[in-house]
Amino acid sequence: PAVDLPTFGLRRMPGDPPQNKSEQDGTALPRSDPNLLSAEAPPATDALELILGWTSSLMEVDSVWRALQEEKARGWASEAVDRMWKRRDELMSKANRRTEVFTPSTKKYVRFYREWMPALAPVFAGRAGANRSFADIGASPGGMCEYLVGDLGWRGHAFSLSQADGGFGMTFSHVRLGYSDADLSADGSWRRLLGAAPSADFVNAGIVVDRGQKKAHGAAEVDEEGHEGWARSVRSLEFGAILRNELLFALRALKPGGHLYFAYQLGIYSMLFRLLLALRPAFGRVRVTPTFAAHRTPLYVFLGEYSGAESPAAVAALTFLEALPTAGAGAFVAWHLSAWDGAARALHAELSPDLHAVWRTQEGYLREQRLTAERQFGADGAARKGGGKGGRPPGTRAGL
């Protein structure tokens, strides 16, 4: 049966998949909501109404999206799923008490890129050699670099948050690969990247907000303008500020005909669509792909066949990005599409095959996760009623 969804997209569902790279790799802090649109700390009412109105319109026209939101709502309402996440949070909290920085292997990333990149553009289908160049932002541990340099023979420059600032660190290095530490949360940091990599055939903008990017600026209950709760909600712009720097660099560094691949980790599609409506005219093609963890919320956007930084469409996109605010109570609204209009519908129609593949995978995973938790919740209850005789001892959870 359908589930009532009064605020379906505006708070973390306990059954949501992990939202960032550190959670995918098992190194995350206790589970938190990167969207920061929680029931406890909502942004201004107009922002809530904007997102609810837009995403509700999407639910009316897209049954796959609606099914995903309904399954998230079932997870939110499930006591069993809530118990499962509390246990996972406890385990993650213990795991993150260690002081060393964990650097994941590149193997799973390289496997993913070998599968997906040749399907996105012919340039990734064969070994082109060092006449092709790339820039990889958020590169650590170096999976994309290993694929492009090792498999295809390209040359490039990698940027990543330093380990001193909480970054993972690089495990791949090569004579054809330059490297620079970079913190893309700083306003205007794209300029430093452009100095190190002024041109490229391909830009991979792979930053997700994880351990290294988490700030303390959201701790206050009232911001300087007196908006209660906004000081916490403004952290949702942190990812936007980083992505804005990545895109400002990419649109200037990419050669005409080049390609852009960027990570989008949020489940708020009014923001993604607003960005794509600005970017899409400057590119010949757009695709959406899963990440290597296809059942989780982050996805990748591929924009191919760039018209060049001097083209009118690129100039318009750059102007749009430069004007986006990254602070203040009105900034959140500025990042989101306010109307489900003809342009949004056309973009939705273009992306639907890819989005449906991503959403169906996520919905199936969340459904199985909820059903597994509820089966185990019932088994635990039966064991407690029976005095712990037979089955697993109370407090254990097989497969979770």
C-alpha positions as CSV (number, residue, x, y, z in Angstrom):
1,P,0.0,0.0,0.0
2,A,1.0,3.6,-0.6
3,V,2.6,5.4,2.4
4,D,1.7,8.9,3.4
5,L,4.7,11.1,2.7
6,P,4.2,14.5,4.3
7,T,7.9,15.3,4.5
8,F,9.4,12.4,2.6
9,G,12.5,14.1,1.3
10,L,13.3,16.4,4.1
11,R,14.9,14.2,6.8
12,R,17.2,11.2,6.8
13,M,15.4,7.9,6.7
14,P,17.0,5.3,8.9
15,G,16.9,3.0,5.9
16,D,18.7,5.4,3.6
17,P,21.9,4.0,2.1
18,P,25.2,5.5,3.3
19,Q,25.7,8.9,1.7
20,N,29.4,9.4,1.1
21,K,32.7,7.7,0.3
22,S,33.8,7.2,3.9
23,E,30.5,5.4,4.7
24,Q,30.9,3.3,1.6
25,D,34.4,2.3,2.7
26,G,33.4,1.6,6.3
27,T,35.3,4.6,7.7
28,A,32.5,7.0,8.4
29,L,31.7,8.8,11.6
30,P,28.4,7.8,13.2
31,R,25.6,8.1,10.7
32,S,24.5,11.7,10.0
33,D,22.4,13.4,7.3
34,P,24.5,15.2,4.7
35,N,21.4,16.9,3.4
36,L,20.9,18.3,6.9
37,L,17.2,18.8,6.2
38,S,16.2,17.0,9.4
39,A,12.9,17.2,11.2
40,E,14.9,18.6,14.2
41,A,16.5,21.5,12.3
42,P,14.5,22.4,9.2
43,P,15.5,25.4,7.1
44,A,13.1,28.3,6.5
45,T,9.5,27.4,5.7
46,D,9.8,28.8,2.1
47,A,12.7,26.4,1.5
48,L,10.7,23.4,2.8
49,E,7.7,24.4,0.7
50,L,10.0,24.8,-2.4
51,I,11.5,21.4,-2.1
52,L,8.3,19.6,-1.1
53,G,6.4,21.2,-4.0
54,W,9.0,20.4,-6.6
55,T,9.7,16.8,-5.5
56,S,6.0,16.1,-5.0
57,S,5.6,17.1,-8.6
58,L,8.3,14.7,-9.6
59,M,6.4,11.9,-7.7
60,E,3.3,12.6,-9.6
61,V,5.0,12.0,-13.0
62,D,7.5,9.4,-12.1
63,S,6.4,6.1,-10.5
64,V,9.9,4.8,-10.0
65,W,10.9,7.9,-8.0
66,R,7.7,7.6,-6.0
67,A,8.4,3.9,-5.2
68,L,11.8,4.9,-3.9
69,Q,10.4,7.6,-1.6
70,E,7.7,5.2,-0.3
71,E,10.2,2.6,0.6
72,K,12.3,5.2,2.4
73,A,9.2,6.2,4.3
74,R,8.6,2.6,5.3
75,G,12.1,2.4,6.5
76,W,11.6,5.6,8.5
77,A,8.5,4.2,10.2
78,S,10.2,0.8,10.9
79,E,11.3,0.2,14.5
80,A,13.4,-2.6,13.3
81,V,15.3,-0.4,10.9
82,D,15.8,2.2,13.6
83,R,17.3,-0.5,15.9
84,M,19.5,-1.7,13.1
85,W,20.9,1.8,12.5
86,K,21.5,2.5,16.2
87,R,23.6,-0.7,16.3
88,R,25.5,0.3,13.2
89,D,26.1,3.7,14.6
90,E,27.5,2.2,17.8
91,L,29.8,0.0,15.9
92,M,30.9,2.9,13.6
93,S,31.5,5.1,16.7
94,K,33.8,2.5,18.2
95,A,35.6,1.9,14.9
96,N,36.3,5.6,14.4
97,R,38.0,6.0,17.8
98,R,41.2,4.9,16.1
99,T,43.5,7.7,15.3
100,E,45.2,6.5,12.1
101,V,43.8,7.6,8.7
102,F,42.4,4.7,6.7
103,T,43.2,4.8,3.0
104,P,41.0,2.5,0.9
105,S,42.3,0.4,-1.9
106,T,42.0,1.5,-5.5
107,K,40.9,-1.9,-6.8
108,K,37.1,-1.5,-6.6
109,Y,37.3,2.0,-8.1
110,V,39.4,0.8,-11.0
111,R,37.0,-2.1,-11.7
112,F,34.1,0.4,-11.7
113,Y,35.7,2.8,-14.1
114,R,36.8,0.0,-16.5
115,E,33.1,-1.0,-16.7
116,W,31.5,2.4,-17.0
117,M,33.9,4.9,-18.7
118,P,34.1,3.1,-22.1
119,A,30.3,3.1,-22.2
120,L,30.2,6.9,-21.7
121,A,32.5,8.0,-24.5
122,P,34.8,6.4,-27.1
123,V,37.8,8.3,-25.8
124,F,37.8,5.9,-22.9
125,A,37.6,2.8,-25.0
126,G,41.3,2.5,-26.0
127,R,44.9,3.4,-25.0
128,A,45.4,7.0,-26.3
129,G,48.7,7.7,-24.7
130,A,50.0,10.9,-23.1
131,N,48.6,13.2,-25.7
132,R,45.4,13.1,-23.6
133,S,45.3,14.9,-20.3
134,F,43.0,15.0,-17.2
135,A,42.4,16.6,-13.9
136,D,41.1,14.5,-11.0
137,I,39.6,16.5,-8.1
138,G,39.1,14.5,-4.9
139,A,41.4,11.9,-6.4
140,S,42.4,9.8,-3.3
141,P,43.0,7.0,-3.1
142,G,43.7,7.3,-6.9
143,G,41.3,4.9,-8.6
144,M,40.5,7.2,-11.6
145,C,44.1,8.2,-11.9
146,E,45.2,4.5,-12.0
147,Y,42.6,3.8,-14.7
148,L,43.5,6.8,-16.9
149,V,47.3,6.6,-16.5
150,G,47.7,2.9,-16.1
151,D,45.1,1.5,-18.5
152,L,44.8,4.3,-21.1
153,G,48.3,5.9,-20.9
154,W,47.0,9.5,-20.2
155,R,48.8,12.1,-18.2
156,G,47.1,14.2,-15.5
157,H,47.1,16.1,-12.3
158,A,45.4,14.9,-9.1
159,F,44.0,17.1,-6.3
160,S,42.9,15.8,-2.9
161,L,42.5,16.9,0.7
162,S,45.7,16.4,2.6
163,Q,45.9,13.7,5.2
164,A,46.7,16.3,7.8
165,D,43.3,17.8,7.1
166,G,41.5,14.4,7.2
167,G,41.9,13.2,3.7
168,F,42.5,9.6,2.8
169,G,45.8,9.9,1.0
170,M,46.9,8.6,-2.4
171,T,48.0,5.0,-3.0
172,F,48.7,5.5,-6.7
173,S,51.5,7.5,-8.1
174,H,53.2,7.7,-11.5
175,V,55.7,9.8,-13.5
176,R,52.8,11.0,-15.7
177,L,50.7,12.1,-12.7
178,G,51.2,15.3,-10.8
179,Y,49.7,15.9,-7.4
180,S,48.6,18.8,-5.2
181,D,46.9,19.0,-1.9
182,A,43.6,21.0,-2.2
183,D,40.8,22.0,0.0
184,L,37.8,22.9,-2.2
185,S,35.7,24.1,0.6
186,A,37.5,27.5,0.5
187,D,35.9,30.2,-1.6
188,G,37.8,30.7,-4.8
189,S,40.0,27.6,-4.4
190,W,39.3,26.7,-8.0
191,R,41.9,29.3,-9.1
192,R,44.7,27.4,-7.4
193,L,43.7,24.2,-9.3
194,L,43.7,26.1,-12.6
195,G,47.3,27.2,-12.0
196,A,48.4,23.6,-11.6
197,A,46.2,22.1,-14.4
198,P,45.2,24.9,-16.9
199,S,43.7,22.6,-19.5
200,A,42.4,19.1,-19.8
201,D,40.5,16.7,-22.0
202,F,38.7,15.3,-19.0
203,V,37.8,16.5,-15.5
204,N,36.7,14.1,-12.8
205,A,35.1,16.1,-10.0
206,G,34.8,13.3,-7.4
207,I,34.7,15.1,-4.0
208,V,32.1,13.9,-1.5
209,V,31.7,15.6,1.9
210,D,33.0,13.1,4.4
211,R,35.2,13.1,7.5
212,G,37.7,15.6,6.1
213,Q,35.1,18.2,5.0
214,K,32.9,18.1,8.2
215,K,33.1,21.5,9.9
216,A,32.1,22.9,13.2
217,H,30.3,25.9,11.9
218,G,26.9,24.4,12.3
219,A,26.9,24.0,16.1
220,A,25.1,27.2,17.0
221,E,21.3,27.2,17.4
222,V,20.8,30.7,16.0
223,D,22.8,32.3,13.2
224,E,23.9,35.9,12.9
225,E,20.5,36.9,11.4
226,G,18.5,35.2,14.1
227,H,17.2,32.2,12.2
228,E,16.8,29.4,14.6
229,G,18.1,26.1,13.3
230,W,19.6,27.7,10.3
231,A,23.1,27.6,11.6
232,R,22.9,23.8,11.5
233,S,21.0,23.7,8.2
234,V,23.5,25.9,6.5
235,R,25.9,23.0,6.5
236,S,23.9,21.6,3.6
237,L,25.6,24.3,1.5
238,E,29.0,22.9,2.3
239,F,28.7,20.3,-0.4
240,G,27.3,22.9,-2.8
241,A,30.2,25.2,-2.2
242,I,32.7,22.4,-2.9
243,L,30.8,21.4,-6.1
244,R,30.7,25.0,-7.2
245,N,34.5,25.3,-7.0
246,E,34.9,22.0,-8.9
247,L,32.6,23.2,-11.7
248,L,34.1,26.7,-11.9
249,F,37.5,25.0,-12.4
250,A,36.1,22.4,-14.9
251,L,34.3,24.8,-17.2
252,R,37.5,26.9,-17.5
253,A,40.0,24.0,-17.8
254,L,38.1,21.7,-20.2
255,K,39.2,21.8,-23.8
256,P,36.4,22.1,-26.5
257,G,35.1,18.6,-27.0
258,G,36.2,17.5,-23.5
259,H,34.2,15.6,-20.9
260,L,33.2,16.2,-17.3
261,Y,32.3,13.6,-14.7
262,F,31.1,14.8,-11.2
263,A,29.8,13.2,-8.1
264,Y,26.5,14.2,-6.7
265,Q,26.0,12.8,-3.2
266,L,22.7,14.3,-2.1
267,G,19.2,12.9,-2.6
268,I,17.7,16.3,-3.4
269,Y,17.0,16.4,-7.1
270,S,15.7,20.0,-7.2
271,M,19.3,21.0,-6.6
272,L,20.7,18.6,-9.2
273,F,18.2,19.7,-11.8
274,R,18.9,23.3,-11.2
275,L,22.6,22.8,-11.7
276,L,22.1,20.6,-14.8
277,L,19.8,23.1,-16.5
278,A,22.6,25.6,-16.2
279,L,25.3,23.2,-17.4
280,R,23.5,21.1,-20.0
281,P,23.5,23.7,-22.8
282,A,27.3,23.8,-22.8
283,F,27.6,20.1,-23.5
284,G,26.5,17.8,-26.2
285,R,25.5,14.8,-24.0
286,V,24.4,14.1,-20.5
287,R,24.3,10.8,-18.6
288,V,23.8,9.6,-15.0
289,T,25.5,6.6,-13.6
290,P,25.7,4.9,-10.2
291,T,28.8,4.9,-8.1
292,F,30.7,1.7,-7.5
293,A,28.2,1.2,-4.7
294,A,25.1,1.2,-6.9
295,H,22.6,0.8,-4.1
296,R,23.6,4.0,-2.3
297,T,22.5,7.6,-2.7
298,P,25.5,9.2,-4.4
299,L,25.5,9.1,-8.2
300,Y,27.8,10.4,-11.0
301,V,26.8,12.8,-13.7
302,F,28.6,12.7,-17.1
303,L,28.6,15.7,-19.4
304,G,30.2,15.1,-22.7
305,E,31.4,17.1,-25.8
306,Y,32.0,20.5,-24.2
307,S,31.4,23.5,-26.3
308,G,34.4,25.4,-24.8
309,A,34.9,28.0,-22.2
310,E,34.4,30.9,-24.7
311,S,31.0,29.6,-26.0
312,P,27.9,31.5,-25.0
313,A,26.4,28.5,-23.2
314,A,29.6,28.0,-21.1
315,V,29.8,31.7,-20.3
316,A,26.1,31.6,-19.1
317,A,26.9,28.5,-17.0
318,L,29.9,30.2,-15.4
319,T,27.9,33.4,-14.7
320,F,25.2,31.3,-13.0
321,L,27.7,29.4,-10.8
322,E,29.6,32.6,-9.8
323,A,26.3,34.2,-8.7
324,L,25.3,31.3,-6.5
325,P,25.5,32.2,-2.8
326,T,27.1,29.8,-0.3
327,A,26.1,31.4,3.0
328,G,23.0,33.0,4.6
329,A,19.4,32.0,5.1
330,G,18.5,32.7,1.5
331,A,21.3,30.7,0.0
332,F,19.7,27.3,0.4
333,V,16.7,28.4,-1.7
334,A,18.9,29.8,-4.4
335,W,20.5,26.4,-5.1
336,H,17.1,24.7,-5.9
337,L,14.8,24.7,-8.8
338,S,11.6,26.4,-7.8
339,A,9.2,25.2,-10.6
340,W,8.5,21.9,-12.3
341,D,8.3,23.6,-15.7
342,G,8.9,22.6,-19.3
343,A,12.7,22.8,-19.0
344,A,12.7,20.5,-16.0
345,R,10.3,18.1,-17.7
346,A,12.5,17.9,-20.8
347,L,15.6,17.2,-18.7
348,H,13.7,14.6,-16.7
349,A,12.7,12.9,-19.9
350,E,16.3,12.9,-21.1
351,L,17.7,11.5,-17.9
352,S,14.8,9.1,-17.0
353,P,16.4,5.8,-18.3
354,D,19.5,6.4,-16.3
355,L,17.8,7.7,-13.2
356,H,15.3,4.8,-13.2
357,A,18.2,2.3,-13.2
358,V,19.8,4.1,-10.2
359,W,16.5,4.5,-8.3
360,R,15.3,0.9,-8.9
361,T,18.6,-0.4,-7.5
362,Q,18.3,1.8,-4.4
363,E,14.7,0.9,-3.8
364,G,15.4,-2.8,-4.0
365,Y,18.3,-2.6,-1.6
366,L,16.3,-0.5,0.9
367,R,13.3,-2.9,0.7
368,E,15.5,-6.0,1.3
369,Q,17.4,-4.2,4.1
370,R,14.0,-3.3,5.8
371,L,12.6,-6.8,5.4
372,T,15.8,-8.4,6.8
373,A,15.8,-6.0,9.8
374,E,12.1,-6.8,10.5
375,R,12.7,-10.5,10.3
376,Q,15.6,-10.2,12.7
377,F,13.6,-7.9,14.9
378,G,10.9,-10.5,15.2
379,A,13.5,-13.3,15.9
380,D,15.1,-11.2,18.6
381,G,11.8,-10.6,20.2
382,A,11.0,-14.3,20.2
383,A,14.3,-15.1,21.7
384,R,13.8,-12.6,24.5
385,K,10.3,-14.0,25.3
386,G,11.8,-17.5,25.4
387,G,14.4,-16.4,27.9
388,G,17.2,-16.4,25.3
389,K,16.9,-20.2,24.6
390,G,17.7,-21.2,21.1
391,G,18.5,-19.1,18.1
392,R,20.9,-16.1,18.5
393,P,21.4,-14.4,21.8
394,P,19.5,-11.1,22.3
395,G,21.6,-8.2,21.0
396,T,23.0,-10.0,18.0
397,R,21.9,-9.5,14.4
398,A,23.0,-11.9,11.7
399,G,23.7,-10.3,8.3
400,L,23.4,-6.7,9.5
